[in-house]
Amino acid sequence: MSLSEQTIQIVKATAPVLAEHGETITRHFYQQMFSQNPELLNIFNATNQKTGRQQAALANAVYAYAANIDNLGALTGAVQRIAHKHASFNILPEQYPIVGKHLLEGCSLNLITDS
């Protein structure tokens, strides 16, 4: 399934917002996800959560996708590293919708006015 040109343009338009506010969005994302799904806490490195490294990594990944949506080949190396990491942690298919739900909720909130 390929994305429509309209969808590509919408996603590309989010890149500047993600560049500026991505870590605010991902901080909110992790707070919400862990408060509603504490069983996922053991999957993530607590030190990386406390230092903000995990939030920054996710923010950078989402930004990179938005900025390169019309050149997905540029993301191949990063996507492969993420896939290997997820496989090594035995991430289950049913966990992805949880992450997707909270990420979309975080992006849809008006967080930029709060920063």
Jmol script that loads the backbone (N, CA, C; Angstrom):
load data "model"
ATOM      1  N   MET A   1       0.851  -1.178   0.000  1.00  0.00           N
ATOM      2  CA  MET A   1       0.000   0.000   0.000  1.00  0.00           C
ATOM      3  C   MET A   1       0.890   1.232   0.000  1.00  0.00           C
ATOM      4  N   SER A   2       0.705   2.093  -0.951  1.00  0.00           N
ATOM      5  CA  SER A   2       1.499   3.316  -0.993  1.00  0.00           C
ATOM      6  C   SER A   2       0.648   4.485  -0.493  1.00  0.00           C
ATOM      7  N   LEU A   3       1.348   5.499  -0.059  1.00  0.00           N
ATOM      8  CA  LEU A   3       0.677   6.689   0.471  1.00  0.00           C
ATOM      9  C   LEU A   3       0.291   7.624  -0.663  1.00  0.00           C
ATOM     10  N   SER A   4      -0.797   8.320  -0.484  1.00  0.00           N
ATOM     11  CA  SER A   4      -1.211   9.297  -1.479  1.00  0.00           C
ATOM     12  C   SER A   4      -0.289  10.519  -1.394  1.00  0.00           C
ATOM     13  N   GLU A   5      -0.256  11.265  -2.447  1.00  0.00           N
ATOM     14  CA  GLU A   5       0.555  12.493  -2.459  1.00  0.00           C
ATOM     15  C   GLU A   5       0.085  13.451  -1.370  1.00  0.00           C
ATOM     16  N   GLN A   6      -1.205  13.513  -1.139  1.00  0.00           N
ATOM     17  CA  GLN A   6      -1.741  14.391  -0.095  1.00  0.00           C
ATOM     18  C   GLN A   6      -1.218  13.957   1.283  1.00  0.00           C
ATOM     19  N   THR A   7      -1.219  12.669   1.559  1.00  0.00           N
ATOM     20  CA  THR A   7      -0.712  12.166   2.840  1.00  0.00           C
ATOM     21  C   THR A   7       0.768  12.475   2.989  1.00  0.00           C
ATOM     22  N   ILE A   8       1.525  12.282   1.930  1.00  0.00           N
ATOM     23  CA  ILE A   8       2.963  12.579   1.964  1.00  0.00           C
ATOM     24  C   ILE A   8       3.186  14.049   2.303  1.00  0.00           C
ATOM     25  N   GLN A   9       2.427  14.930   1.678  1.00  0.00           N
ATOM     26  CA  GLN A   9       2.590  16.367   1.931  1.00  0.00           C
ATOM     27  C   GLN A   9       2.181  16.740   3.363  1.00  0.00           C
ATOM     28  N   ILE A  10       1.153  16.102   3.880  1.00  0.00           N
ATOM     29  CA  ILE A  10       0.730  16.365   5.263  1.00  0.00           C
ATOM     30  C   ILE A  10       1.827  15.943   6.229  1.00  0.00           C
ATOM     31  N   VAL A  11       2.372  14.756   6.028  1.00  0.00           N
ATOM     32  CA  VAL A  11       3.435  14.271   6.916  1.00  0.00           C
ATOM     33  C   VAL A  11       4.669  15.161   6.805  1.00  0.00           C
ATOM     34  N   LYS A  12       5.054  15.535   5.593  1.00  0.00           N
ATOM     35  CA  LYS A  12       6.218  16.425   5.410  1.00  0.00           C
ATOM     36  C   LYS A  12       6.006  17.762   6.122  1.00  0.00           C
ATOM     37  N   ALA A  13       4.775  18.239   6.115  1.00  0.00           N
ATOM     38  CA  ALA A  13       4.478  19.521   6.755  1.00  0.00           C
ATOM     39  C   ALA A  13       4.664  19.469   8.269  1.00  0.00           C
ATOM     40  N   THR A  14       4.656  18.275   8.844  1.00  0.00           N
ATOM     41  CA  THR A  14       4.851  18.153  10.293  1.00  0.00           C
ATOM     42  C   THR A  14       6.327  18.228  10.692  1.00  0.00           C
ATOM     43  N   ALA A  15       7.226  18.080   9.751  1.00  0.00           N
ATOM     44  CA  ALA A  15       8.663  18.027  10.074  1.00  0.00           C
ATOM     45  C   ALA A  15       9.151  19.245  10.866  1.00  0.00           C
ATOM     46  N   PRO A  16       8.813  20.478  10.492  1.00  0.00           N
ATOM     47  CA  PRO A  16       9.296  21.616  11.290  1.00  0.00           C
ATOM     48  C   PRO A  16       8.775  21.601  12.731  1.00  0.00           C
ATOM     49  N   VAL A  17       7.530  21.193  12.916  1.00  0.00           N
ATOM     50  CA  VAL A  17       6.960  21.113  14.265  1.00  0.00           C
ATOM     51  C   VAL A  17       7.678  20.028  15.058  1.00  0.00           C
ATOM     52  N   LEU A  18       7.925  18.900  14.411  1.00  0.00           N
ATOM     53  CA  LEU A  18       8.637  17.814  15.085  1.00  0.00           C
ATOM     54  C   LEU A  18      10.068  18.209  15.425  1.00  0.00           C
ATOM     55  N   ALA A  19      10.713  18.955  14.547  1.00  0.00           N
ATOM     56  CA  ALA A  19      12.077  19.400  14.824  1.00  0.00           C
ATOM     57  C   ALA A  19      12.119  20.277  16.072  1.00  0.00           C
ATOM     58  N   GLU A  20      11.112  21.114  16.235  1.00  0.00           N
ATOM     59  CA  GLU A  20      11.091  22.045  17.361  1.00  0.00           C
ATOM     60  C   GLU A  20      10.491  21.442  18.632  1.00  0.00           C
ATOM     61  N   HIS A  21       9.463  20.609  18.494  1.00  0.00           N
ATOM     62  CA  HIS A  21       8.704  20.157  19.668  1.00  0.00           C
ATOM     63  C   HIS A  21       8.681  18.634  19.840  1.00  0.00           C
ATOM     64  N   GLY A  22       9.477  17.926  19.077  1.00  0.00           N
ATOM     65  CA  GLY A  22       9.452  16.466  19.115  1.00  0.00           C
ATOM     66  C   GLY A  22       9.688  15.884  20.490  1.00  0.00           C
ATOM     67  N   GLU A  23      10.639  16.419  21.230  1.00  0.00           N
ATOM     68  CA  GLU A  23      10.919  15.853  22.549  1.00  0.00           C
ATOM     69  C   GLU A  23       9.796  16.147  23.541  1.00  0.00           C
ATOM     70  N   THR A  24       9.127  17.267  23.405  1.00  0.00           N
ATOM     71  CA  THR A  24       7.955  17.540  24.251  1.00  0.00           C
ATOM     72  C   THR A  24       6.876  16.507  23.973  1.00  0.00           C
ATOM     73  N   ILE A  25       6.660  16.221  22.705  1.00  0.00           N
ATOM     74  CA  ILE A  25       5.654  15.236  22.312  1.00  0.00           C
ATOM     75  C   ILE A  25       6.029  13.854  22.836  1.00  0.00           C
ATOM     76  N   THR A  26       7.300  13.461  22.670  1.00  0.00           N
ATOM     77  CA  THR A  26       7.676  12.111  23.098  1.00  0.00           C
ATOM     78  C   THR A  26       7.733  11.980  24.619  1.00  0.00           C
ATOM     79  N   ARG A  27       8.055  13.042  25.335  1.00  0.00           N
ATOM     80  CA  ARG A  27       7.979  12.981  26.810  1.00  0.00           C
ATOM     81  C   ARG A  27       6.546  12.706  27.244  1.00  0.00           C
ATOM     82  N   HIS A  28       5.621  13.447  26.652  1.00  0.00           N
ATOM     83  CA  HIS A  28       4.203  13.240  26.960  1.00  0.00           C
ATOM     84  C   HIS A  28       3.773  11.822  26.573  1.00  0.00           C
ATOM     85  N   PHE A  29       4.214  11.385  25.410  1.00  0.00           N
ATOM     86  CA  PHE A  29       3.901  10.046  24.920  1.00  0.00           C
ATOM     87  C   PHE A  29       4.297   8.983  25.947  1.00  0.00           C
ATOM     88  N   TYR A  30       5.542   9.020  26.411  1.00  0.00           N
ATOM     89  CA  TYR A  30       5.998   7.999  27.362  1.00  0.00           C
ATOM     90  C   TYR A  30       5.263   8.106  28.699  1.00  0.00           C
ATOM     91  N   GLN A  31       5.018   9.310  29.170  1.00  0.00           N
ATOM     92  CA  GLN A  31       4.281   9.469  30.432  1.00  0.00           C
ATOM     93  C   GLN A  31       2.898   8.826  30.327  1.00  0.00           C
ATOM     94  N   GLN A  32       2.196   9.129  29.260  1.00  0.00           N
ATOM     95  CA  GLN A  32       0.848   8.590  29.074  1.00  0.00           C
ATOM     96  C   GLN A  32       0.867   7.077  28.879  1.00  0.00           C
ATOM     97  N   MET A  33       1.778   6.620  28.032  1.00  0.00           N
ATOM     98  CA  MET A  33       1.818   5.200  27.732  1.00  0.00           C
ATOM     99  C   MET A  33       2.124   4.385  28.993  1.00  0.00           C
ATOM    100  N   PHE A  34       3.113   4.834  29.771  1.00  0.00           N
ATOM    101  CA  PHE A  34       3.472   4.080  30.974  1.00  0.00           C
ATOM    102  C   PHE A  34       2.411   4.183  32.060  1.00  0.00           C
ATOM    103  N   SER A  35       1.721   5.316  32.149  1.00  0.00           N
ATOM    104  CA  SER A  35       0.677   5.424  33.170  1.00  0.00           C
ATOM    105  C   SER A  35      -0.502   4.511  32.843  1.00  0.00           C
ATOM    106  N   GLN A  36      -0.778   4.308  31.562  1.00  0.00           N
ATOM    107  CA  GLN A  36      -1.904   3.456  31.163  1.00  0.00           C
ATOM    108  C   GLN A  36      -1.496   2.017  30.872  1.00  0.00           C
ATOM    109  N   ASN A  37      -0.206   1.791  30.669  1.00  0.00           N
ATOM    110  CA  ASN A  37       0.300   0.454  30.345  1.00  0.00           C
ATOM    111  C   ASN A  37       1.594   0.187  31.108  1.00  0.00           C
ATOM    112  N   PRO A  38       1.535   0.117  32.436  1.00  0.00           N
ATOM    113  CA  PRO A  38       2.761  -0.060  33.227  1.00  0.00           C
ATOM    114  C   PRO A  38       3.501  -1.361  32.911  1.00  0.00           C
ATOM    115  N   GLU A  39       2.819  -2.319  32.316  1.00  0.00           N
ATOM    116  CA  GLU A  39       3.488  -3.570  31.952  1.00  0.00           C
ATOM    117  C   GLU A  39       4.578  -3.362  30.902  1.00  0.00           C
ATOM    118  N   LEU A  40       4.572  -2.213  30.238  1.00  0.00           N
ATOM    119  CA  LEU A  40       5.601  -1.924  29.231  1.00  0.00           C
ATOM    120  C   LEU A  40       6.867  -1.307  29.829  1.00  0.00           C
ATOM    121  N   LEU A  41       6.824  -0.924  31.082  1.00  0.00           N
ATOM    122  CA  LEU A  41       7.986  -0.303  31.724  1.00  0.00           C
ATOM    123  C   LEU A  41       9.230  -1.178  31.657  1.00  0.00           C
ATOM    124  N   ASN A  42       9.062  -2.483  31.796  1.00  0.00           N
ATOM    125  CA  ASN A  42      10.221  -3.376  31.822  1.00  0.00           C
ATOM    126  C   ASN A  42      10.908  -3.522  30.470  1.00  0.00           C
ATOM    127  N   ILE A  43      10.271  -3.054  29.411  1.00  0.00           N
ATOM    128  CA  ILE A  43      10.864  -3.144  28.073  1.00  0.00           C
ATOM    129  C   ILE A  43      11.878  -2.022  27.846  1.00  0.00           C
ATOM    130  N   PHE A  44      11.662  -0.878  28.485  1.00  0.00           N
ATOM    131  CA  PHE A  44      12.476   0.305  28.230  1.00  0.00           C
ATOM    132  C   PHE A  44      13.532   0.492  29.314  1.00  0.00           C
ATOM    133  N   ASN A  45      14.685   0.958  28.905  1.00  0.00           N
ATOM    134  CA  ASN A  45      15.793   1.220  29.810  1.00  0.00           C
ATOM    135  C   ASN A  45      15.443   2.411  30.701  1.00  0.00           C
ATOM    136  N   ALA A  46      15.397   2.165  32.020  1.00  0.00           N
ATOM    137  CA  ALA A  46      14.999   3.212  32.969  1.00  0.00           C
ATOM    138  C   ALA A  46      15.976   4.389  32.946  1.00  0.00           C
ATOM    139  N   THR A  47      17.257   4.124  32.797  1.00  0.00           N
ATOM    140  CA  THR A  47      18.242   5.216  32.749  1.00  0.00           C
ATOM    141  C   THR A  47      18.020   6.082  31.527  1.00  0.00           C
ATOM    142  N   ASN A  48      17.772   5.449  30.384  1.00  0.00           N
ATOM    143  CA  ASN A  48      17.512   6.229  29.161  1.00  0.00           C
ATOM    144  C   ASN A  48      16.235   7.042  29.288  1.00  0.00           C
ATOM    145  N   GLN A  49      15.267   6.532  30.032  1.00  0.00           N
ATOM    146  CA  GLN A  49      14.039   7.290  30.285  1.00  0.00           C
ATOM    147  C   GLN A  49      14.340   8.503  31.169  1.00  0.00           C
ATOM    148  N   LYS A  50      15.100   8.294  32.235  1.00  0.00           N
ATOM    149  CA  LYS A  50      15.392   9.387  33.177  1.00  0.00           C
ATOM    150  C   LYS A  50      16.250  10.480  32.552  1.00  0.00           C
ATOM    151  N   THR A  51      17.200  10.095  31.705  1.00  0.00           N
ATOM    152  CA  THR A  51      18.097  11.085  31.101  1.00  0.00           C
ATOM    153  C   THR A  51      17.485  11.776  29.890  1.00  0.00           C
ATOM    154  N   GLY A  52      16.378  11.235  29.381  1.00  0.00           N
ATOM    155  CA  GLY A  52      15.756  11.809  28.190  1.00  0.00           C
ATOM    156  C   GLY A  52      16.301  11.239  26.895  1.00  0.00           C
ATOM    157  N   ARG A  53      17.225  10.314  27.002  1.00  0.00           N
ATOM    158  CA  ARG A  53      17.827   9.736  25.795  1.00  0.00           C
ATOM    159  C   ARG A  53      16.785   8.993  24.952  1.00  0.00           C
ATOM    160  N   GLN A  54      15.899   8.251  25.608  1.00  0.00           N
ATOM    161  CA  GLN A  54      14.867   7.513  24.890  1.00  0.00           C
ATOM    162  C   GLN A  54      13.903   8.468  24.187  1.00  0.00           C
ATOM    163  N   GLN A  55      13.499   9.521  24.873  1.00  0.00           N
ATOM    164  CA  GLN A  55      12.584  10.493  24.286  1.00  0.00           C
ATOM    165  C   GLN A  55      13.222  11.168  23.070  1.00  0.00           C
ATOM    166  N   ALA A  56      14.502  11.507  23.202  1.00  0.00           N
ATOM    167  CA  ALA A  56      15.213  12.151  22.089  1.00  0.00           C
ATOM    168  C   ALA A  56      15.336  11.200  20.903  1.00  0.00           C
ATOM    169  N   ALA A  57      15.633   9.932  21.174  1.00  0.00           N
ATOM    170  CA  ALA A  57      15.776   8.957  20.092  1.00  0.00           C
ATOM    171  C   ALA A  57      14.466   8.792  19.322  1.00  0.00           C
ATOM    172  N   LEU A  58      13.372   8.692  20.054  1.00  0.00           N
ATOM    173  CA  LEU A  58      12.072   8.557  19.381  1.00  0.00           C
ATOM    174  C   LEU A  58      11.723   9.826  18.616  1.00  0.00           C
ATOM    175  N   ALA A  59      11.953  10.971  19.223  1.00  0.00           N
ATOM    176  CA  ALA A  59      11.668  12.241  18.541  1.00  0.00           C
ATOM    177  C   ALA A  59      12.475  12.344  17.249  1.00  0.00           C
ATOM    178  N   ASN A  60      13.739  11.966  17.299  1.00  0.00           N
ATOM    179  CA  ASN A  60      14.578  12.019  16.101  1.00  0.00           C
ATOM    180  C   ASN A  60      14.100  11.045  15.031  1.00  0.00           C
ATOM    181  N   ALA A  61      13.660   9.861  15.442  1.00  0.00           N
ATOM    182  CA  ALA A  61      13.175   8.871  14.479  1.00  0.00           C
ATOM    183  C   ALA A  61      11.898   9.348  13.791  1.00  0.00           C
ATOM    184  N   VAL A  62      10.979   9.895  14.566  1.00  0.00           N
ATOM    185  CA  VAL A  62       9.726  10.379  13.984  1.00  0.00           C
ATOM    186  C   VAL A  62       9.999  11.566  13.057  1.00  0.00           C
ATOM    187  N   TYR A  63      10.880  12.466  13.492  1.00  0.00           N
ATOM    188  CA  TYR A  63      11.252  13.596  12.634  1.00  0.00           C
ATOM    189  C   TYR A  63      11.883  13.101  11.330  1.00  0.00           C
ATOM    190  N   ALA A  64      12.815  12.152  11.435  1.00  0.00           N
ATOM    191  CA  ALA A  64      13.499  11.639  10.239  1.00  0.00           C
ATOM    192  C   ALA A  64      12.491  11.041   9.256  1.00  0.00           C
ATOM    193  N   TYR A  65      11.503  10.330   9.786  1.00  0.00           N
ATOM    194  CA  TYR A  65      10.477   9.763   8.907  1.00  0.00           C
ATOM    195  C   TYR A  65       9.698  10.874   8.205  1.00  0.00           C
ATOM    196  N   ALA A  66       9.270  11.871   8.962  1.00  0.00           N
ATOM    197  CA  ALA A  66       8.500  12.966   8.367  1.00  0.00           C
ATOM    198  C   ALA A  66       9.321  13.712   7.319  1.00  0.00           C
ATOM    199  N   ALA A  67      10.581  13.947   7.626  1.00  0.00           N
ATOM    200  CA  ALA A  67      11.436  14.707   6.715  1.00  0.00           C
ATOM    201  C   ALA A  67      11.802  13.913   5.461  1.00  0.00           C
ATOM    202  N   ASN A  68      11.777  12.587   5.555  1.00  0.00           N
ATOM    203  CA  ASN A  68      12.208  11.732   4.441  1.00  0.00           C
ATOM    204  C   ASN A  68      11.097  10.853   3.889  1.00  0.00           C
ATOM    205  N   ILE A  69       9.868  11.202   4.124  1.00  0.00           N
ATOM    206  CA  ILE A  69       8.762  10.347   3.691  1.00  0.00           C
ATOM    207  C   ILE A  69       8.741  10.139   2.176  1.00  0.00           C
ATOM    208  N   ASP A  70       9.298  11.081   1.443  1.00  0.00           N
ATOM    209  CA  ASP A  70       9.340  10.906  -0.005  1.00  0.00           C
ATOM    210  C   ASP A  70      10.658  10.298  -0.473  1.00  0.00           C
ATOM    211  N   ASN A  71      11.502   9.882   0.489  1.00  0.00           N
ATOM    212  CA  ASN A  71      12.771   9.218   0.187  1.00  0.00           C
ATOM    213  C   ASN A  71      13.040   8.198   1.291  1.00  0.00           C
ATOM    214  N   LEU A  72      12.178   7.214   1.414  1.00  0.00           N
ATOM    215  CA  LEU A  72      12.269   6.261   2.519  1.00  0.00           C
ATOM    216  C   LEU A  72      13.561   5.445   2.497  1.00  0.00           C
ATOM    217  N   GLY A  73      14.193   5.345   1.357  1.00  0.00           N
ATOM    218  CA  GLY A  73      15.475   4.640   1.276  1.00  0.00           C
ATOM    219  C   GLY A  73      16.530   5.249   2.185  1.00  0.00           C
ATOM    220  N   ALA A  74      16.410   6.539   2.449  1.00  0.00           N
ATOM    221  CA  ALA A  74      17.361   7.217   3.338  1.00  0.00           C
ATOM    222  C   ALA A  74      17.251   6.715   4.770  1.00  0.00           C
ATOM    223  N   LEU A  75      16.151   6.061   5.083  1.00  0.00           N
ATOM    224  CA  LEU A  75      15.908   5.582   6.452  1.00  0.00           C
ATOM    225  C   LEU A  75      16.243   4.105   6.640  1.00  0.00           C
ATOM    226  N   THR A  76      16.689   3.441   5.602  1.00  0.00           N
ATOM    227  CA  THR A  76      16.891   1.990   5.659  1.00  0.00           C
ATOM    228  C   THR A  76      17.764   1.569   6.831  1.00  0.00           C
ATOM    229  N   GLY A  77      18.910   2.186   7.001  1.00  0.00           N
ATOM    230  CA  GLY A  77      19.818   1.807   8.085  1.00  0.00           C
ATOM    231  C   GLY A  77      19.188   1.993   9.452  1.00  0.00           C
ATOM    232  N   ALA A  78      18.523   3.118   9.648  1.00  0.00           N
ATOM    233  CA  ALA A  78      17.887   3.401  10.941  1.00  0.00           C
ATOM    234  C   ALA A  78      16.745   2.425  11.205  1.00  0.00           C
ATOM    235  N   VAL A  79      15.953   2.141  10.194  1.00  0.00           N
ATOM    236  CA  VAL A  79      14.832   1.213  10.359  1.00  0.00           C
ATOM    237  C   VAL A  79      15.356  -0.188  10.681  1.00  0.00           C
ATOM    238  N   GLN A  80      16.434  -0.600  10.046  1.00  0.00           N
ATOM    239  CA  GLN A  80      17.007  -1.913  10.335  1.00  0.00           C
ATOM    240  C   GLN A  80      17.510  -1.984  11.783  1.00  0.00           C
ATOM    241  N   ARG A  81      18.168  -0.918  12.263  1.00  0.00           N
ATOM    242  CA  ARG A  81      18.649  -0.904  13.660  1.00  0.00           C
ATOM    243  C   ARG A  81      17.470  -0.978  14.637  1.00  0.00           C
ATOM    244  N   ILE A  82      16.422  -0.219  14.357  1.00  0.00           N
ATOM    245  CA  ILE A  82      15.236  -0.229  15.222  1.00  0.00           C
ATOM    246  C   ILE A  82      14.605  -1.620  15.210  1.00  0.00           C
ATOM    247  N   ALA A  83      14.481  -2.222  14.039  1.00  0.00           N
ATOM    248  CA  ALA A  83      13.879  -3.557  13.925  1.00  0.00           C
ATOM    249  C   ALA A  83      14.688  -4.587  14.703  1.00  0.00           C
ATOM    250  N   HIS A  84      16.012  -4.542  14.584  1.00  0.00           N
ATOM    251  CA  HIS A  84      16.860  -5.487  15.315  1.00  0.00           C
ATOM    252  C   HIS A  84      16.729  -5.289  16.817  1.00  0.00           C
ATOM    253  N   LYS A  85      16.682  -4.031  17.242  1.00  0.00           N
ATOM    254  CA  LYS A  85      16.536  -3.750  18.671  1.00  0.00           C
ATOM    255  C   LYS A  85      15.192  -4.269  19.178  1.00  0.00           C
ATOM    256  N   HIS A  86      14.135  -4.008  18.442  1.00  0.00           N
ATOM    257  CA  HIS A  86      12.815  -4.484  18.847  1.00  0.00           C
ATOM    258  C   HIS A  86      12.781  -6.014  18.902  1.00  0.00           C
ATOM    259  N   ALA A  87      13.382  -6.660  17.922  1.00  0.00           N
ATOM    260  CA  ALA A  87      13.424  -8.127  17.915  1.00  0.00           C
ATOM    261  C   ALA A  87      14.216  -8.648  19.111  1.00  0.00           C
ATOM    262  N   SER A  88      15.310  -7.987  19.457  1.00  0.00           N
ATOM    263  CA  SER A  88      16.124  -8.452  20.586  1.00  0.00           C
ATOM    264  C   SER A  88      15.405  -8.313  21.915  1.00  0.00           C
ATOM    265  N   PHE A  89      14.449  -7.385  22.000  1.00  0.00           N
ATOM    266  CA  PHE A  89      13.663  -7.200  23.221  1.00  0.00           C
ATOM    267  C   PHE A  89      12.354  -7.999  23.191  1.00  0.00           C
ATOM    268  N   ASN A  90      12.186  -8.809  22.150  1.00  0.00           N
ATOM    269  CA  ASN A  90      10.980  -9.629  22.000  1.00  0.00           C
ATOM    270  C   ASN A  90       9.702  -8.793  22.040  1.00  0.00           C
ATOM    271  N   ILE A  91       9.719  -7.674  21.338  1.00  0.00           N
ATOM    272  CA  ILE A  91       8.522  -6.846  21.230  1.00  0.00           C
ATOM    273  C   ILE A  91       7.461  -7.659  20.503  1.00  0.00           C
ATOM    274  N   LEU A  92       6.268  -7.665  21.043  1.00  0.00           N
ATOM    275  CA  LEU A  92       5.186  -8.475  20.494  1.00  0.00           C
ATOM    276  C   LEU A  92       4.308  -7.644  19.555  1.00  0.00           C
ATOM    277  N   PRO A  93       3.752  -8.283  18.543  1.00  0.00           N
ATOM    278  CA  PRO A  93       2.885  -7.543  17.603  1.00  0.00           C
ATOM    279  C   PRO A  93       1.756  -6.784  18.294  1.00  0.00           C
ATOM    280  N   GLU A  94       1.199  -7.332  19.354  1.00  0.00           N
ATOM    281  CA  GLU A  94       0.089  -6.659  20.034  1.00  0.00           C
ATOM    282  C   GLU A  94       0.527  -5.419  20.807  1.00  0.00           C
ATOM    283  N   GLN A  95       1.835  -5.209  20.964  1.00  0.00           N
ATOM    284  CA  GLN A  95       2.317  -4.013  21.662  1.00  0.00           C
ATOM    285  C   GLN A  95       2.392  -2.797  20.733  1.00  0.00           C
ATOM    286  N   TYR A  96       2.502  -3.020  19.455  1.00  0.00           N
ATOM    287  CA  TYR A  96       2.610  -1.897  18.523  1.00  0.00           C
ATOM    288  C   TYR A  96       1.364  -1.009  18.496  1.00  0.00           C
ATOM    289  N   PRO A  97       0.151  -1.557  18.516  1.00  0.00           N
ATOM    290  CA  PRO A  97      -1.027  -0.672  18.556  1.00  0.00           C
ATOM    291  C   PRO A  97      -1.073   0.207  19.811  1.00  0.00           C
ATOM    292  N   ILE A  98      -0.567  -0.296  20.927  1.00  0.00           N
ATOM    293  CA  ILE A  98      -0.515   0.510  22.149  1.00  0.00           C
ATOM    294  C   ILE A  98       0.387   1.713  21.924  1.00  0.00           C
ATOM    295  N   VAL A  99       1.555   1.464  21.380  1.00  0.00           N
ATOM    296  CA  VAL A  99       2.508   2.543  21.103  1.00  0.00           C
ATOM    297  C   VAL A  99       1.908   3.518  20.087  1.00  0.00           C
ATOM    298  N   GLY A 100       1.326   2.983  19.024  1.00  0.00           N
ATOM    299  CA  GLY A 100       0.732   3.838  18.000  1.00  0.00           C
ATOM    300  C   GLY A 100      -0.355   4.738  18.553  1.00  0.00           C
ATOM    301  N   LYS A 101      -1.212   4.168  19.389  1.00  0.00           N
ATOM    302  CA  LYS A 101      -2.304   4.942  19.992  1.00  0.00           C
ATOM    303  C   LYS A 101      -1.748   6.115  20.790  1.00  0.00           C
ATOM    304  N   HIS A 102      -0.782   5.863  21.642  1.00  0.00           N
ATOM    305  CA  HIS A 102      -0.262   6.926  22.499  1.00  0.00           C
ATOM    306  C   HIS A 102       0.571   7.943  21.714  1.00  0.00           C
ATOM    307  N   LEU A 103       1.258   7.484  20.702  1.00  0.00           N
ATOM    308  CA  LEU A 103       2.029   8.419  19.883  1.00  0.00           C
ATOM    309  C   LEU A 103       1.105   9.353  19.118  1.00  0.00           C
ATOM    310  N   LEU A 104       0.056   8.816  18.538  1.00  0.00           N
ATOM    311  CA  LEU A 104      -0.896   9.664  17.815  1.00  0.00           C
ATOM    312  C   LEU A 104      -1.625  10.611  18.755  1.00  0.00           C
ATOM    313  N   GLU A 105      -1.971  10.141  19.945  1.00  0.00           N
ATOM    314  CA  GLU A 105      -2.604  11.030  20.921  1.00  0.00           C
ATOM    315  C   GLU A 105      -1.659  12.149  21.312  1.00  0.00           C
ATOM    316  N   GLY A 106      -0.397  11.836  21.514  1.00  0.00           N
ATOM    317  CA  GLY A 106       0.589  12.852  21.879  1.00  0.00           C
ATOM    318  C   GLY A 106       0.767  13.884  20.785  1.00  0.00           C
ATOM    319  N   CYS A 107       0.762  13.420  19.544  1.00  0.00           N
ATOM    320  CA  CYS A 107       0.925  14.348  18.422  1.00  0.00           C
ATOM    321  C   CYS A 107      -0.315  15.198  18.207  1.00  0.00           C
ATOM    322  N   SER A 108      -1.478  14.678  18.577  1.00  0.00           N
ATOM    323  CA  SER A 108      -2.702  15.419  18.325  1.00  0.00           C
ATOM    324  C   SER A 108      -3.009  16.435  19.418  1.00  0.00           C
ATOM    325  N   LEU A 109      -2.336  16.321  20.548  1.00  0.00           N
ATOM    326  CA  LEU A 109      -2.567  17.293  21.625  1.00  0.00           C
ATOM    327  C   LEU A 109      -1.922  18.629  21.285  1.00  0.00           C
ATOM    328  N   ASN A 110      -2.432  19.662  21.817  1.00  0.00           N
ATOM    329  CA  ASN A 110      -1.891  20.990  21.572  1.00  0.00           C
ATOM    330  C   ASN A 110      -0.718  21.244  22.531  1.00  0.00           C
ATOM    331  N   LEU A 111       0.319  20.439  22.391  1.00  0.00           N
ATOM    332  CA  LEU A 111       1.454  20.536  23.317  1.00  0.00           C
ATOM    333  C   LEU A 111       2.351  21.727  23.018  1.00  0.00           C
ATOM    334  N   ILE A 112       2.344  22.219  21.803  1.00  0.00           N
ATOM    335  CA  ILE A 112       3.271  23.285  21.469  1.00  0.00           C
ATOM    336  C   ILE A 112       2.940  24.589  22.188  1.00  0.00           C
ATOM    337  N   THR A 113       1.720  24.771  22.555  1.00  0.00           N
ATOM    338  CA  THR A 113       1.394  25.996  23.293  1.00  0.00           C
ATOM    339  C   THR A 113       1.807  25.908  24.750  1.00  0.00           C
ATOM    340  N   ASP A 114       2.066  24.669  25.229  1.00  0.00           N
ATOM    341  CA  ASP A 114       2.457  24.472  26.625  1.00  0.00           C
ATOM    342  C   ASP A 114       3.965  24.545  26.807  1.00  0.00           C
ATOM    343  N   SER A 115       4.737  24.534  25.759  1.00  0.00           N
ATOM    344  CA  SER A 115       6.201  24.487  25.902  1.00  0.00           C
ATOM    345  C   SER A 115       6.808  25.866  26.033  1.00  0.00           C
TER     346      SER A 115
END
end "model"
wireframe off; spacefill off
backbone 0.3
color backbone group
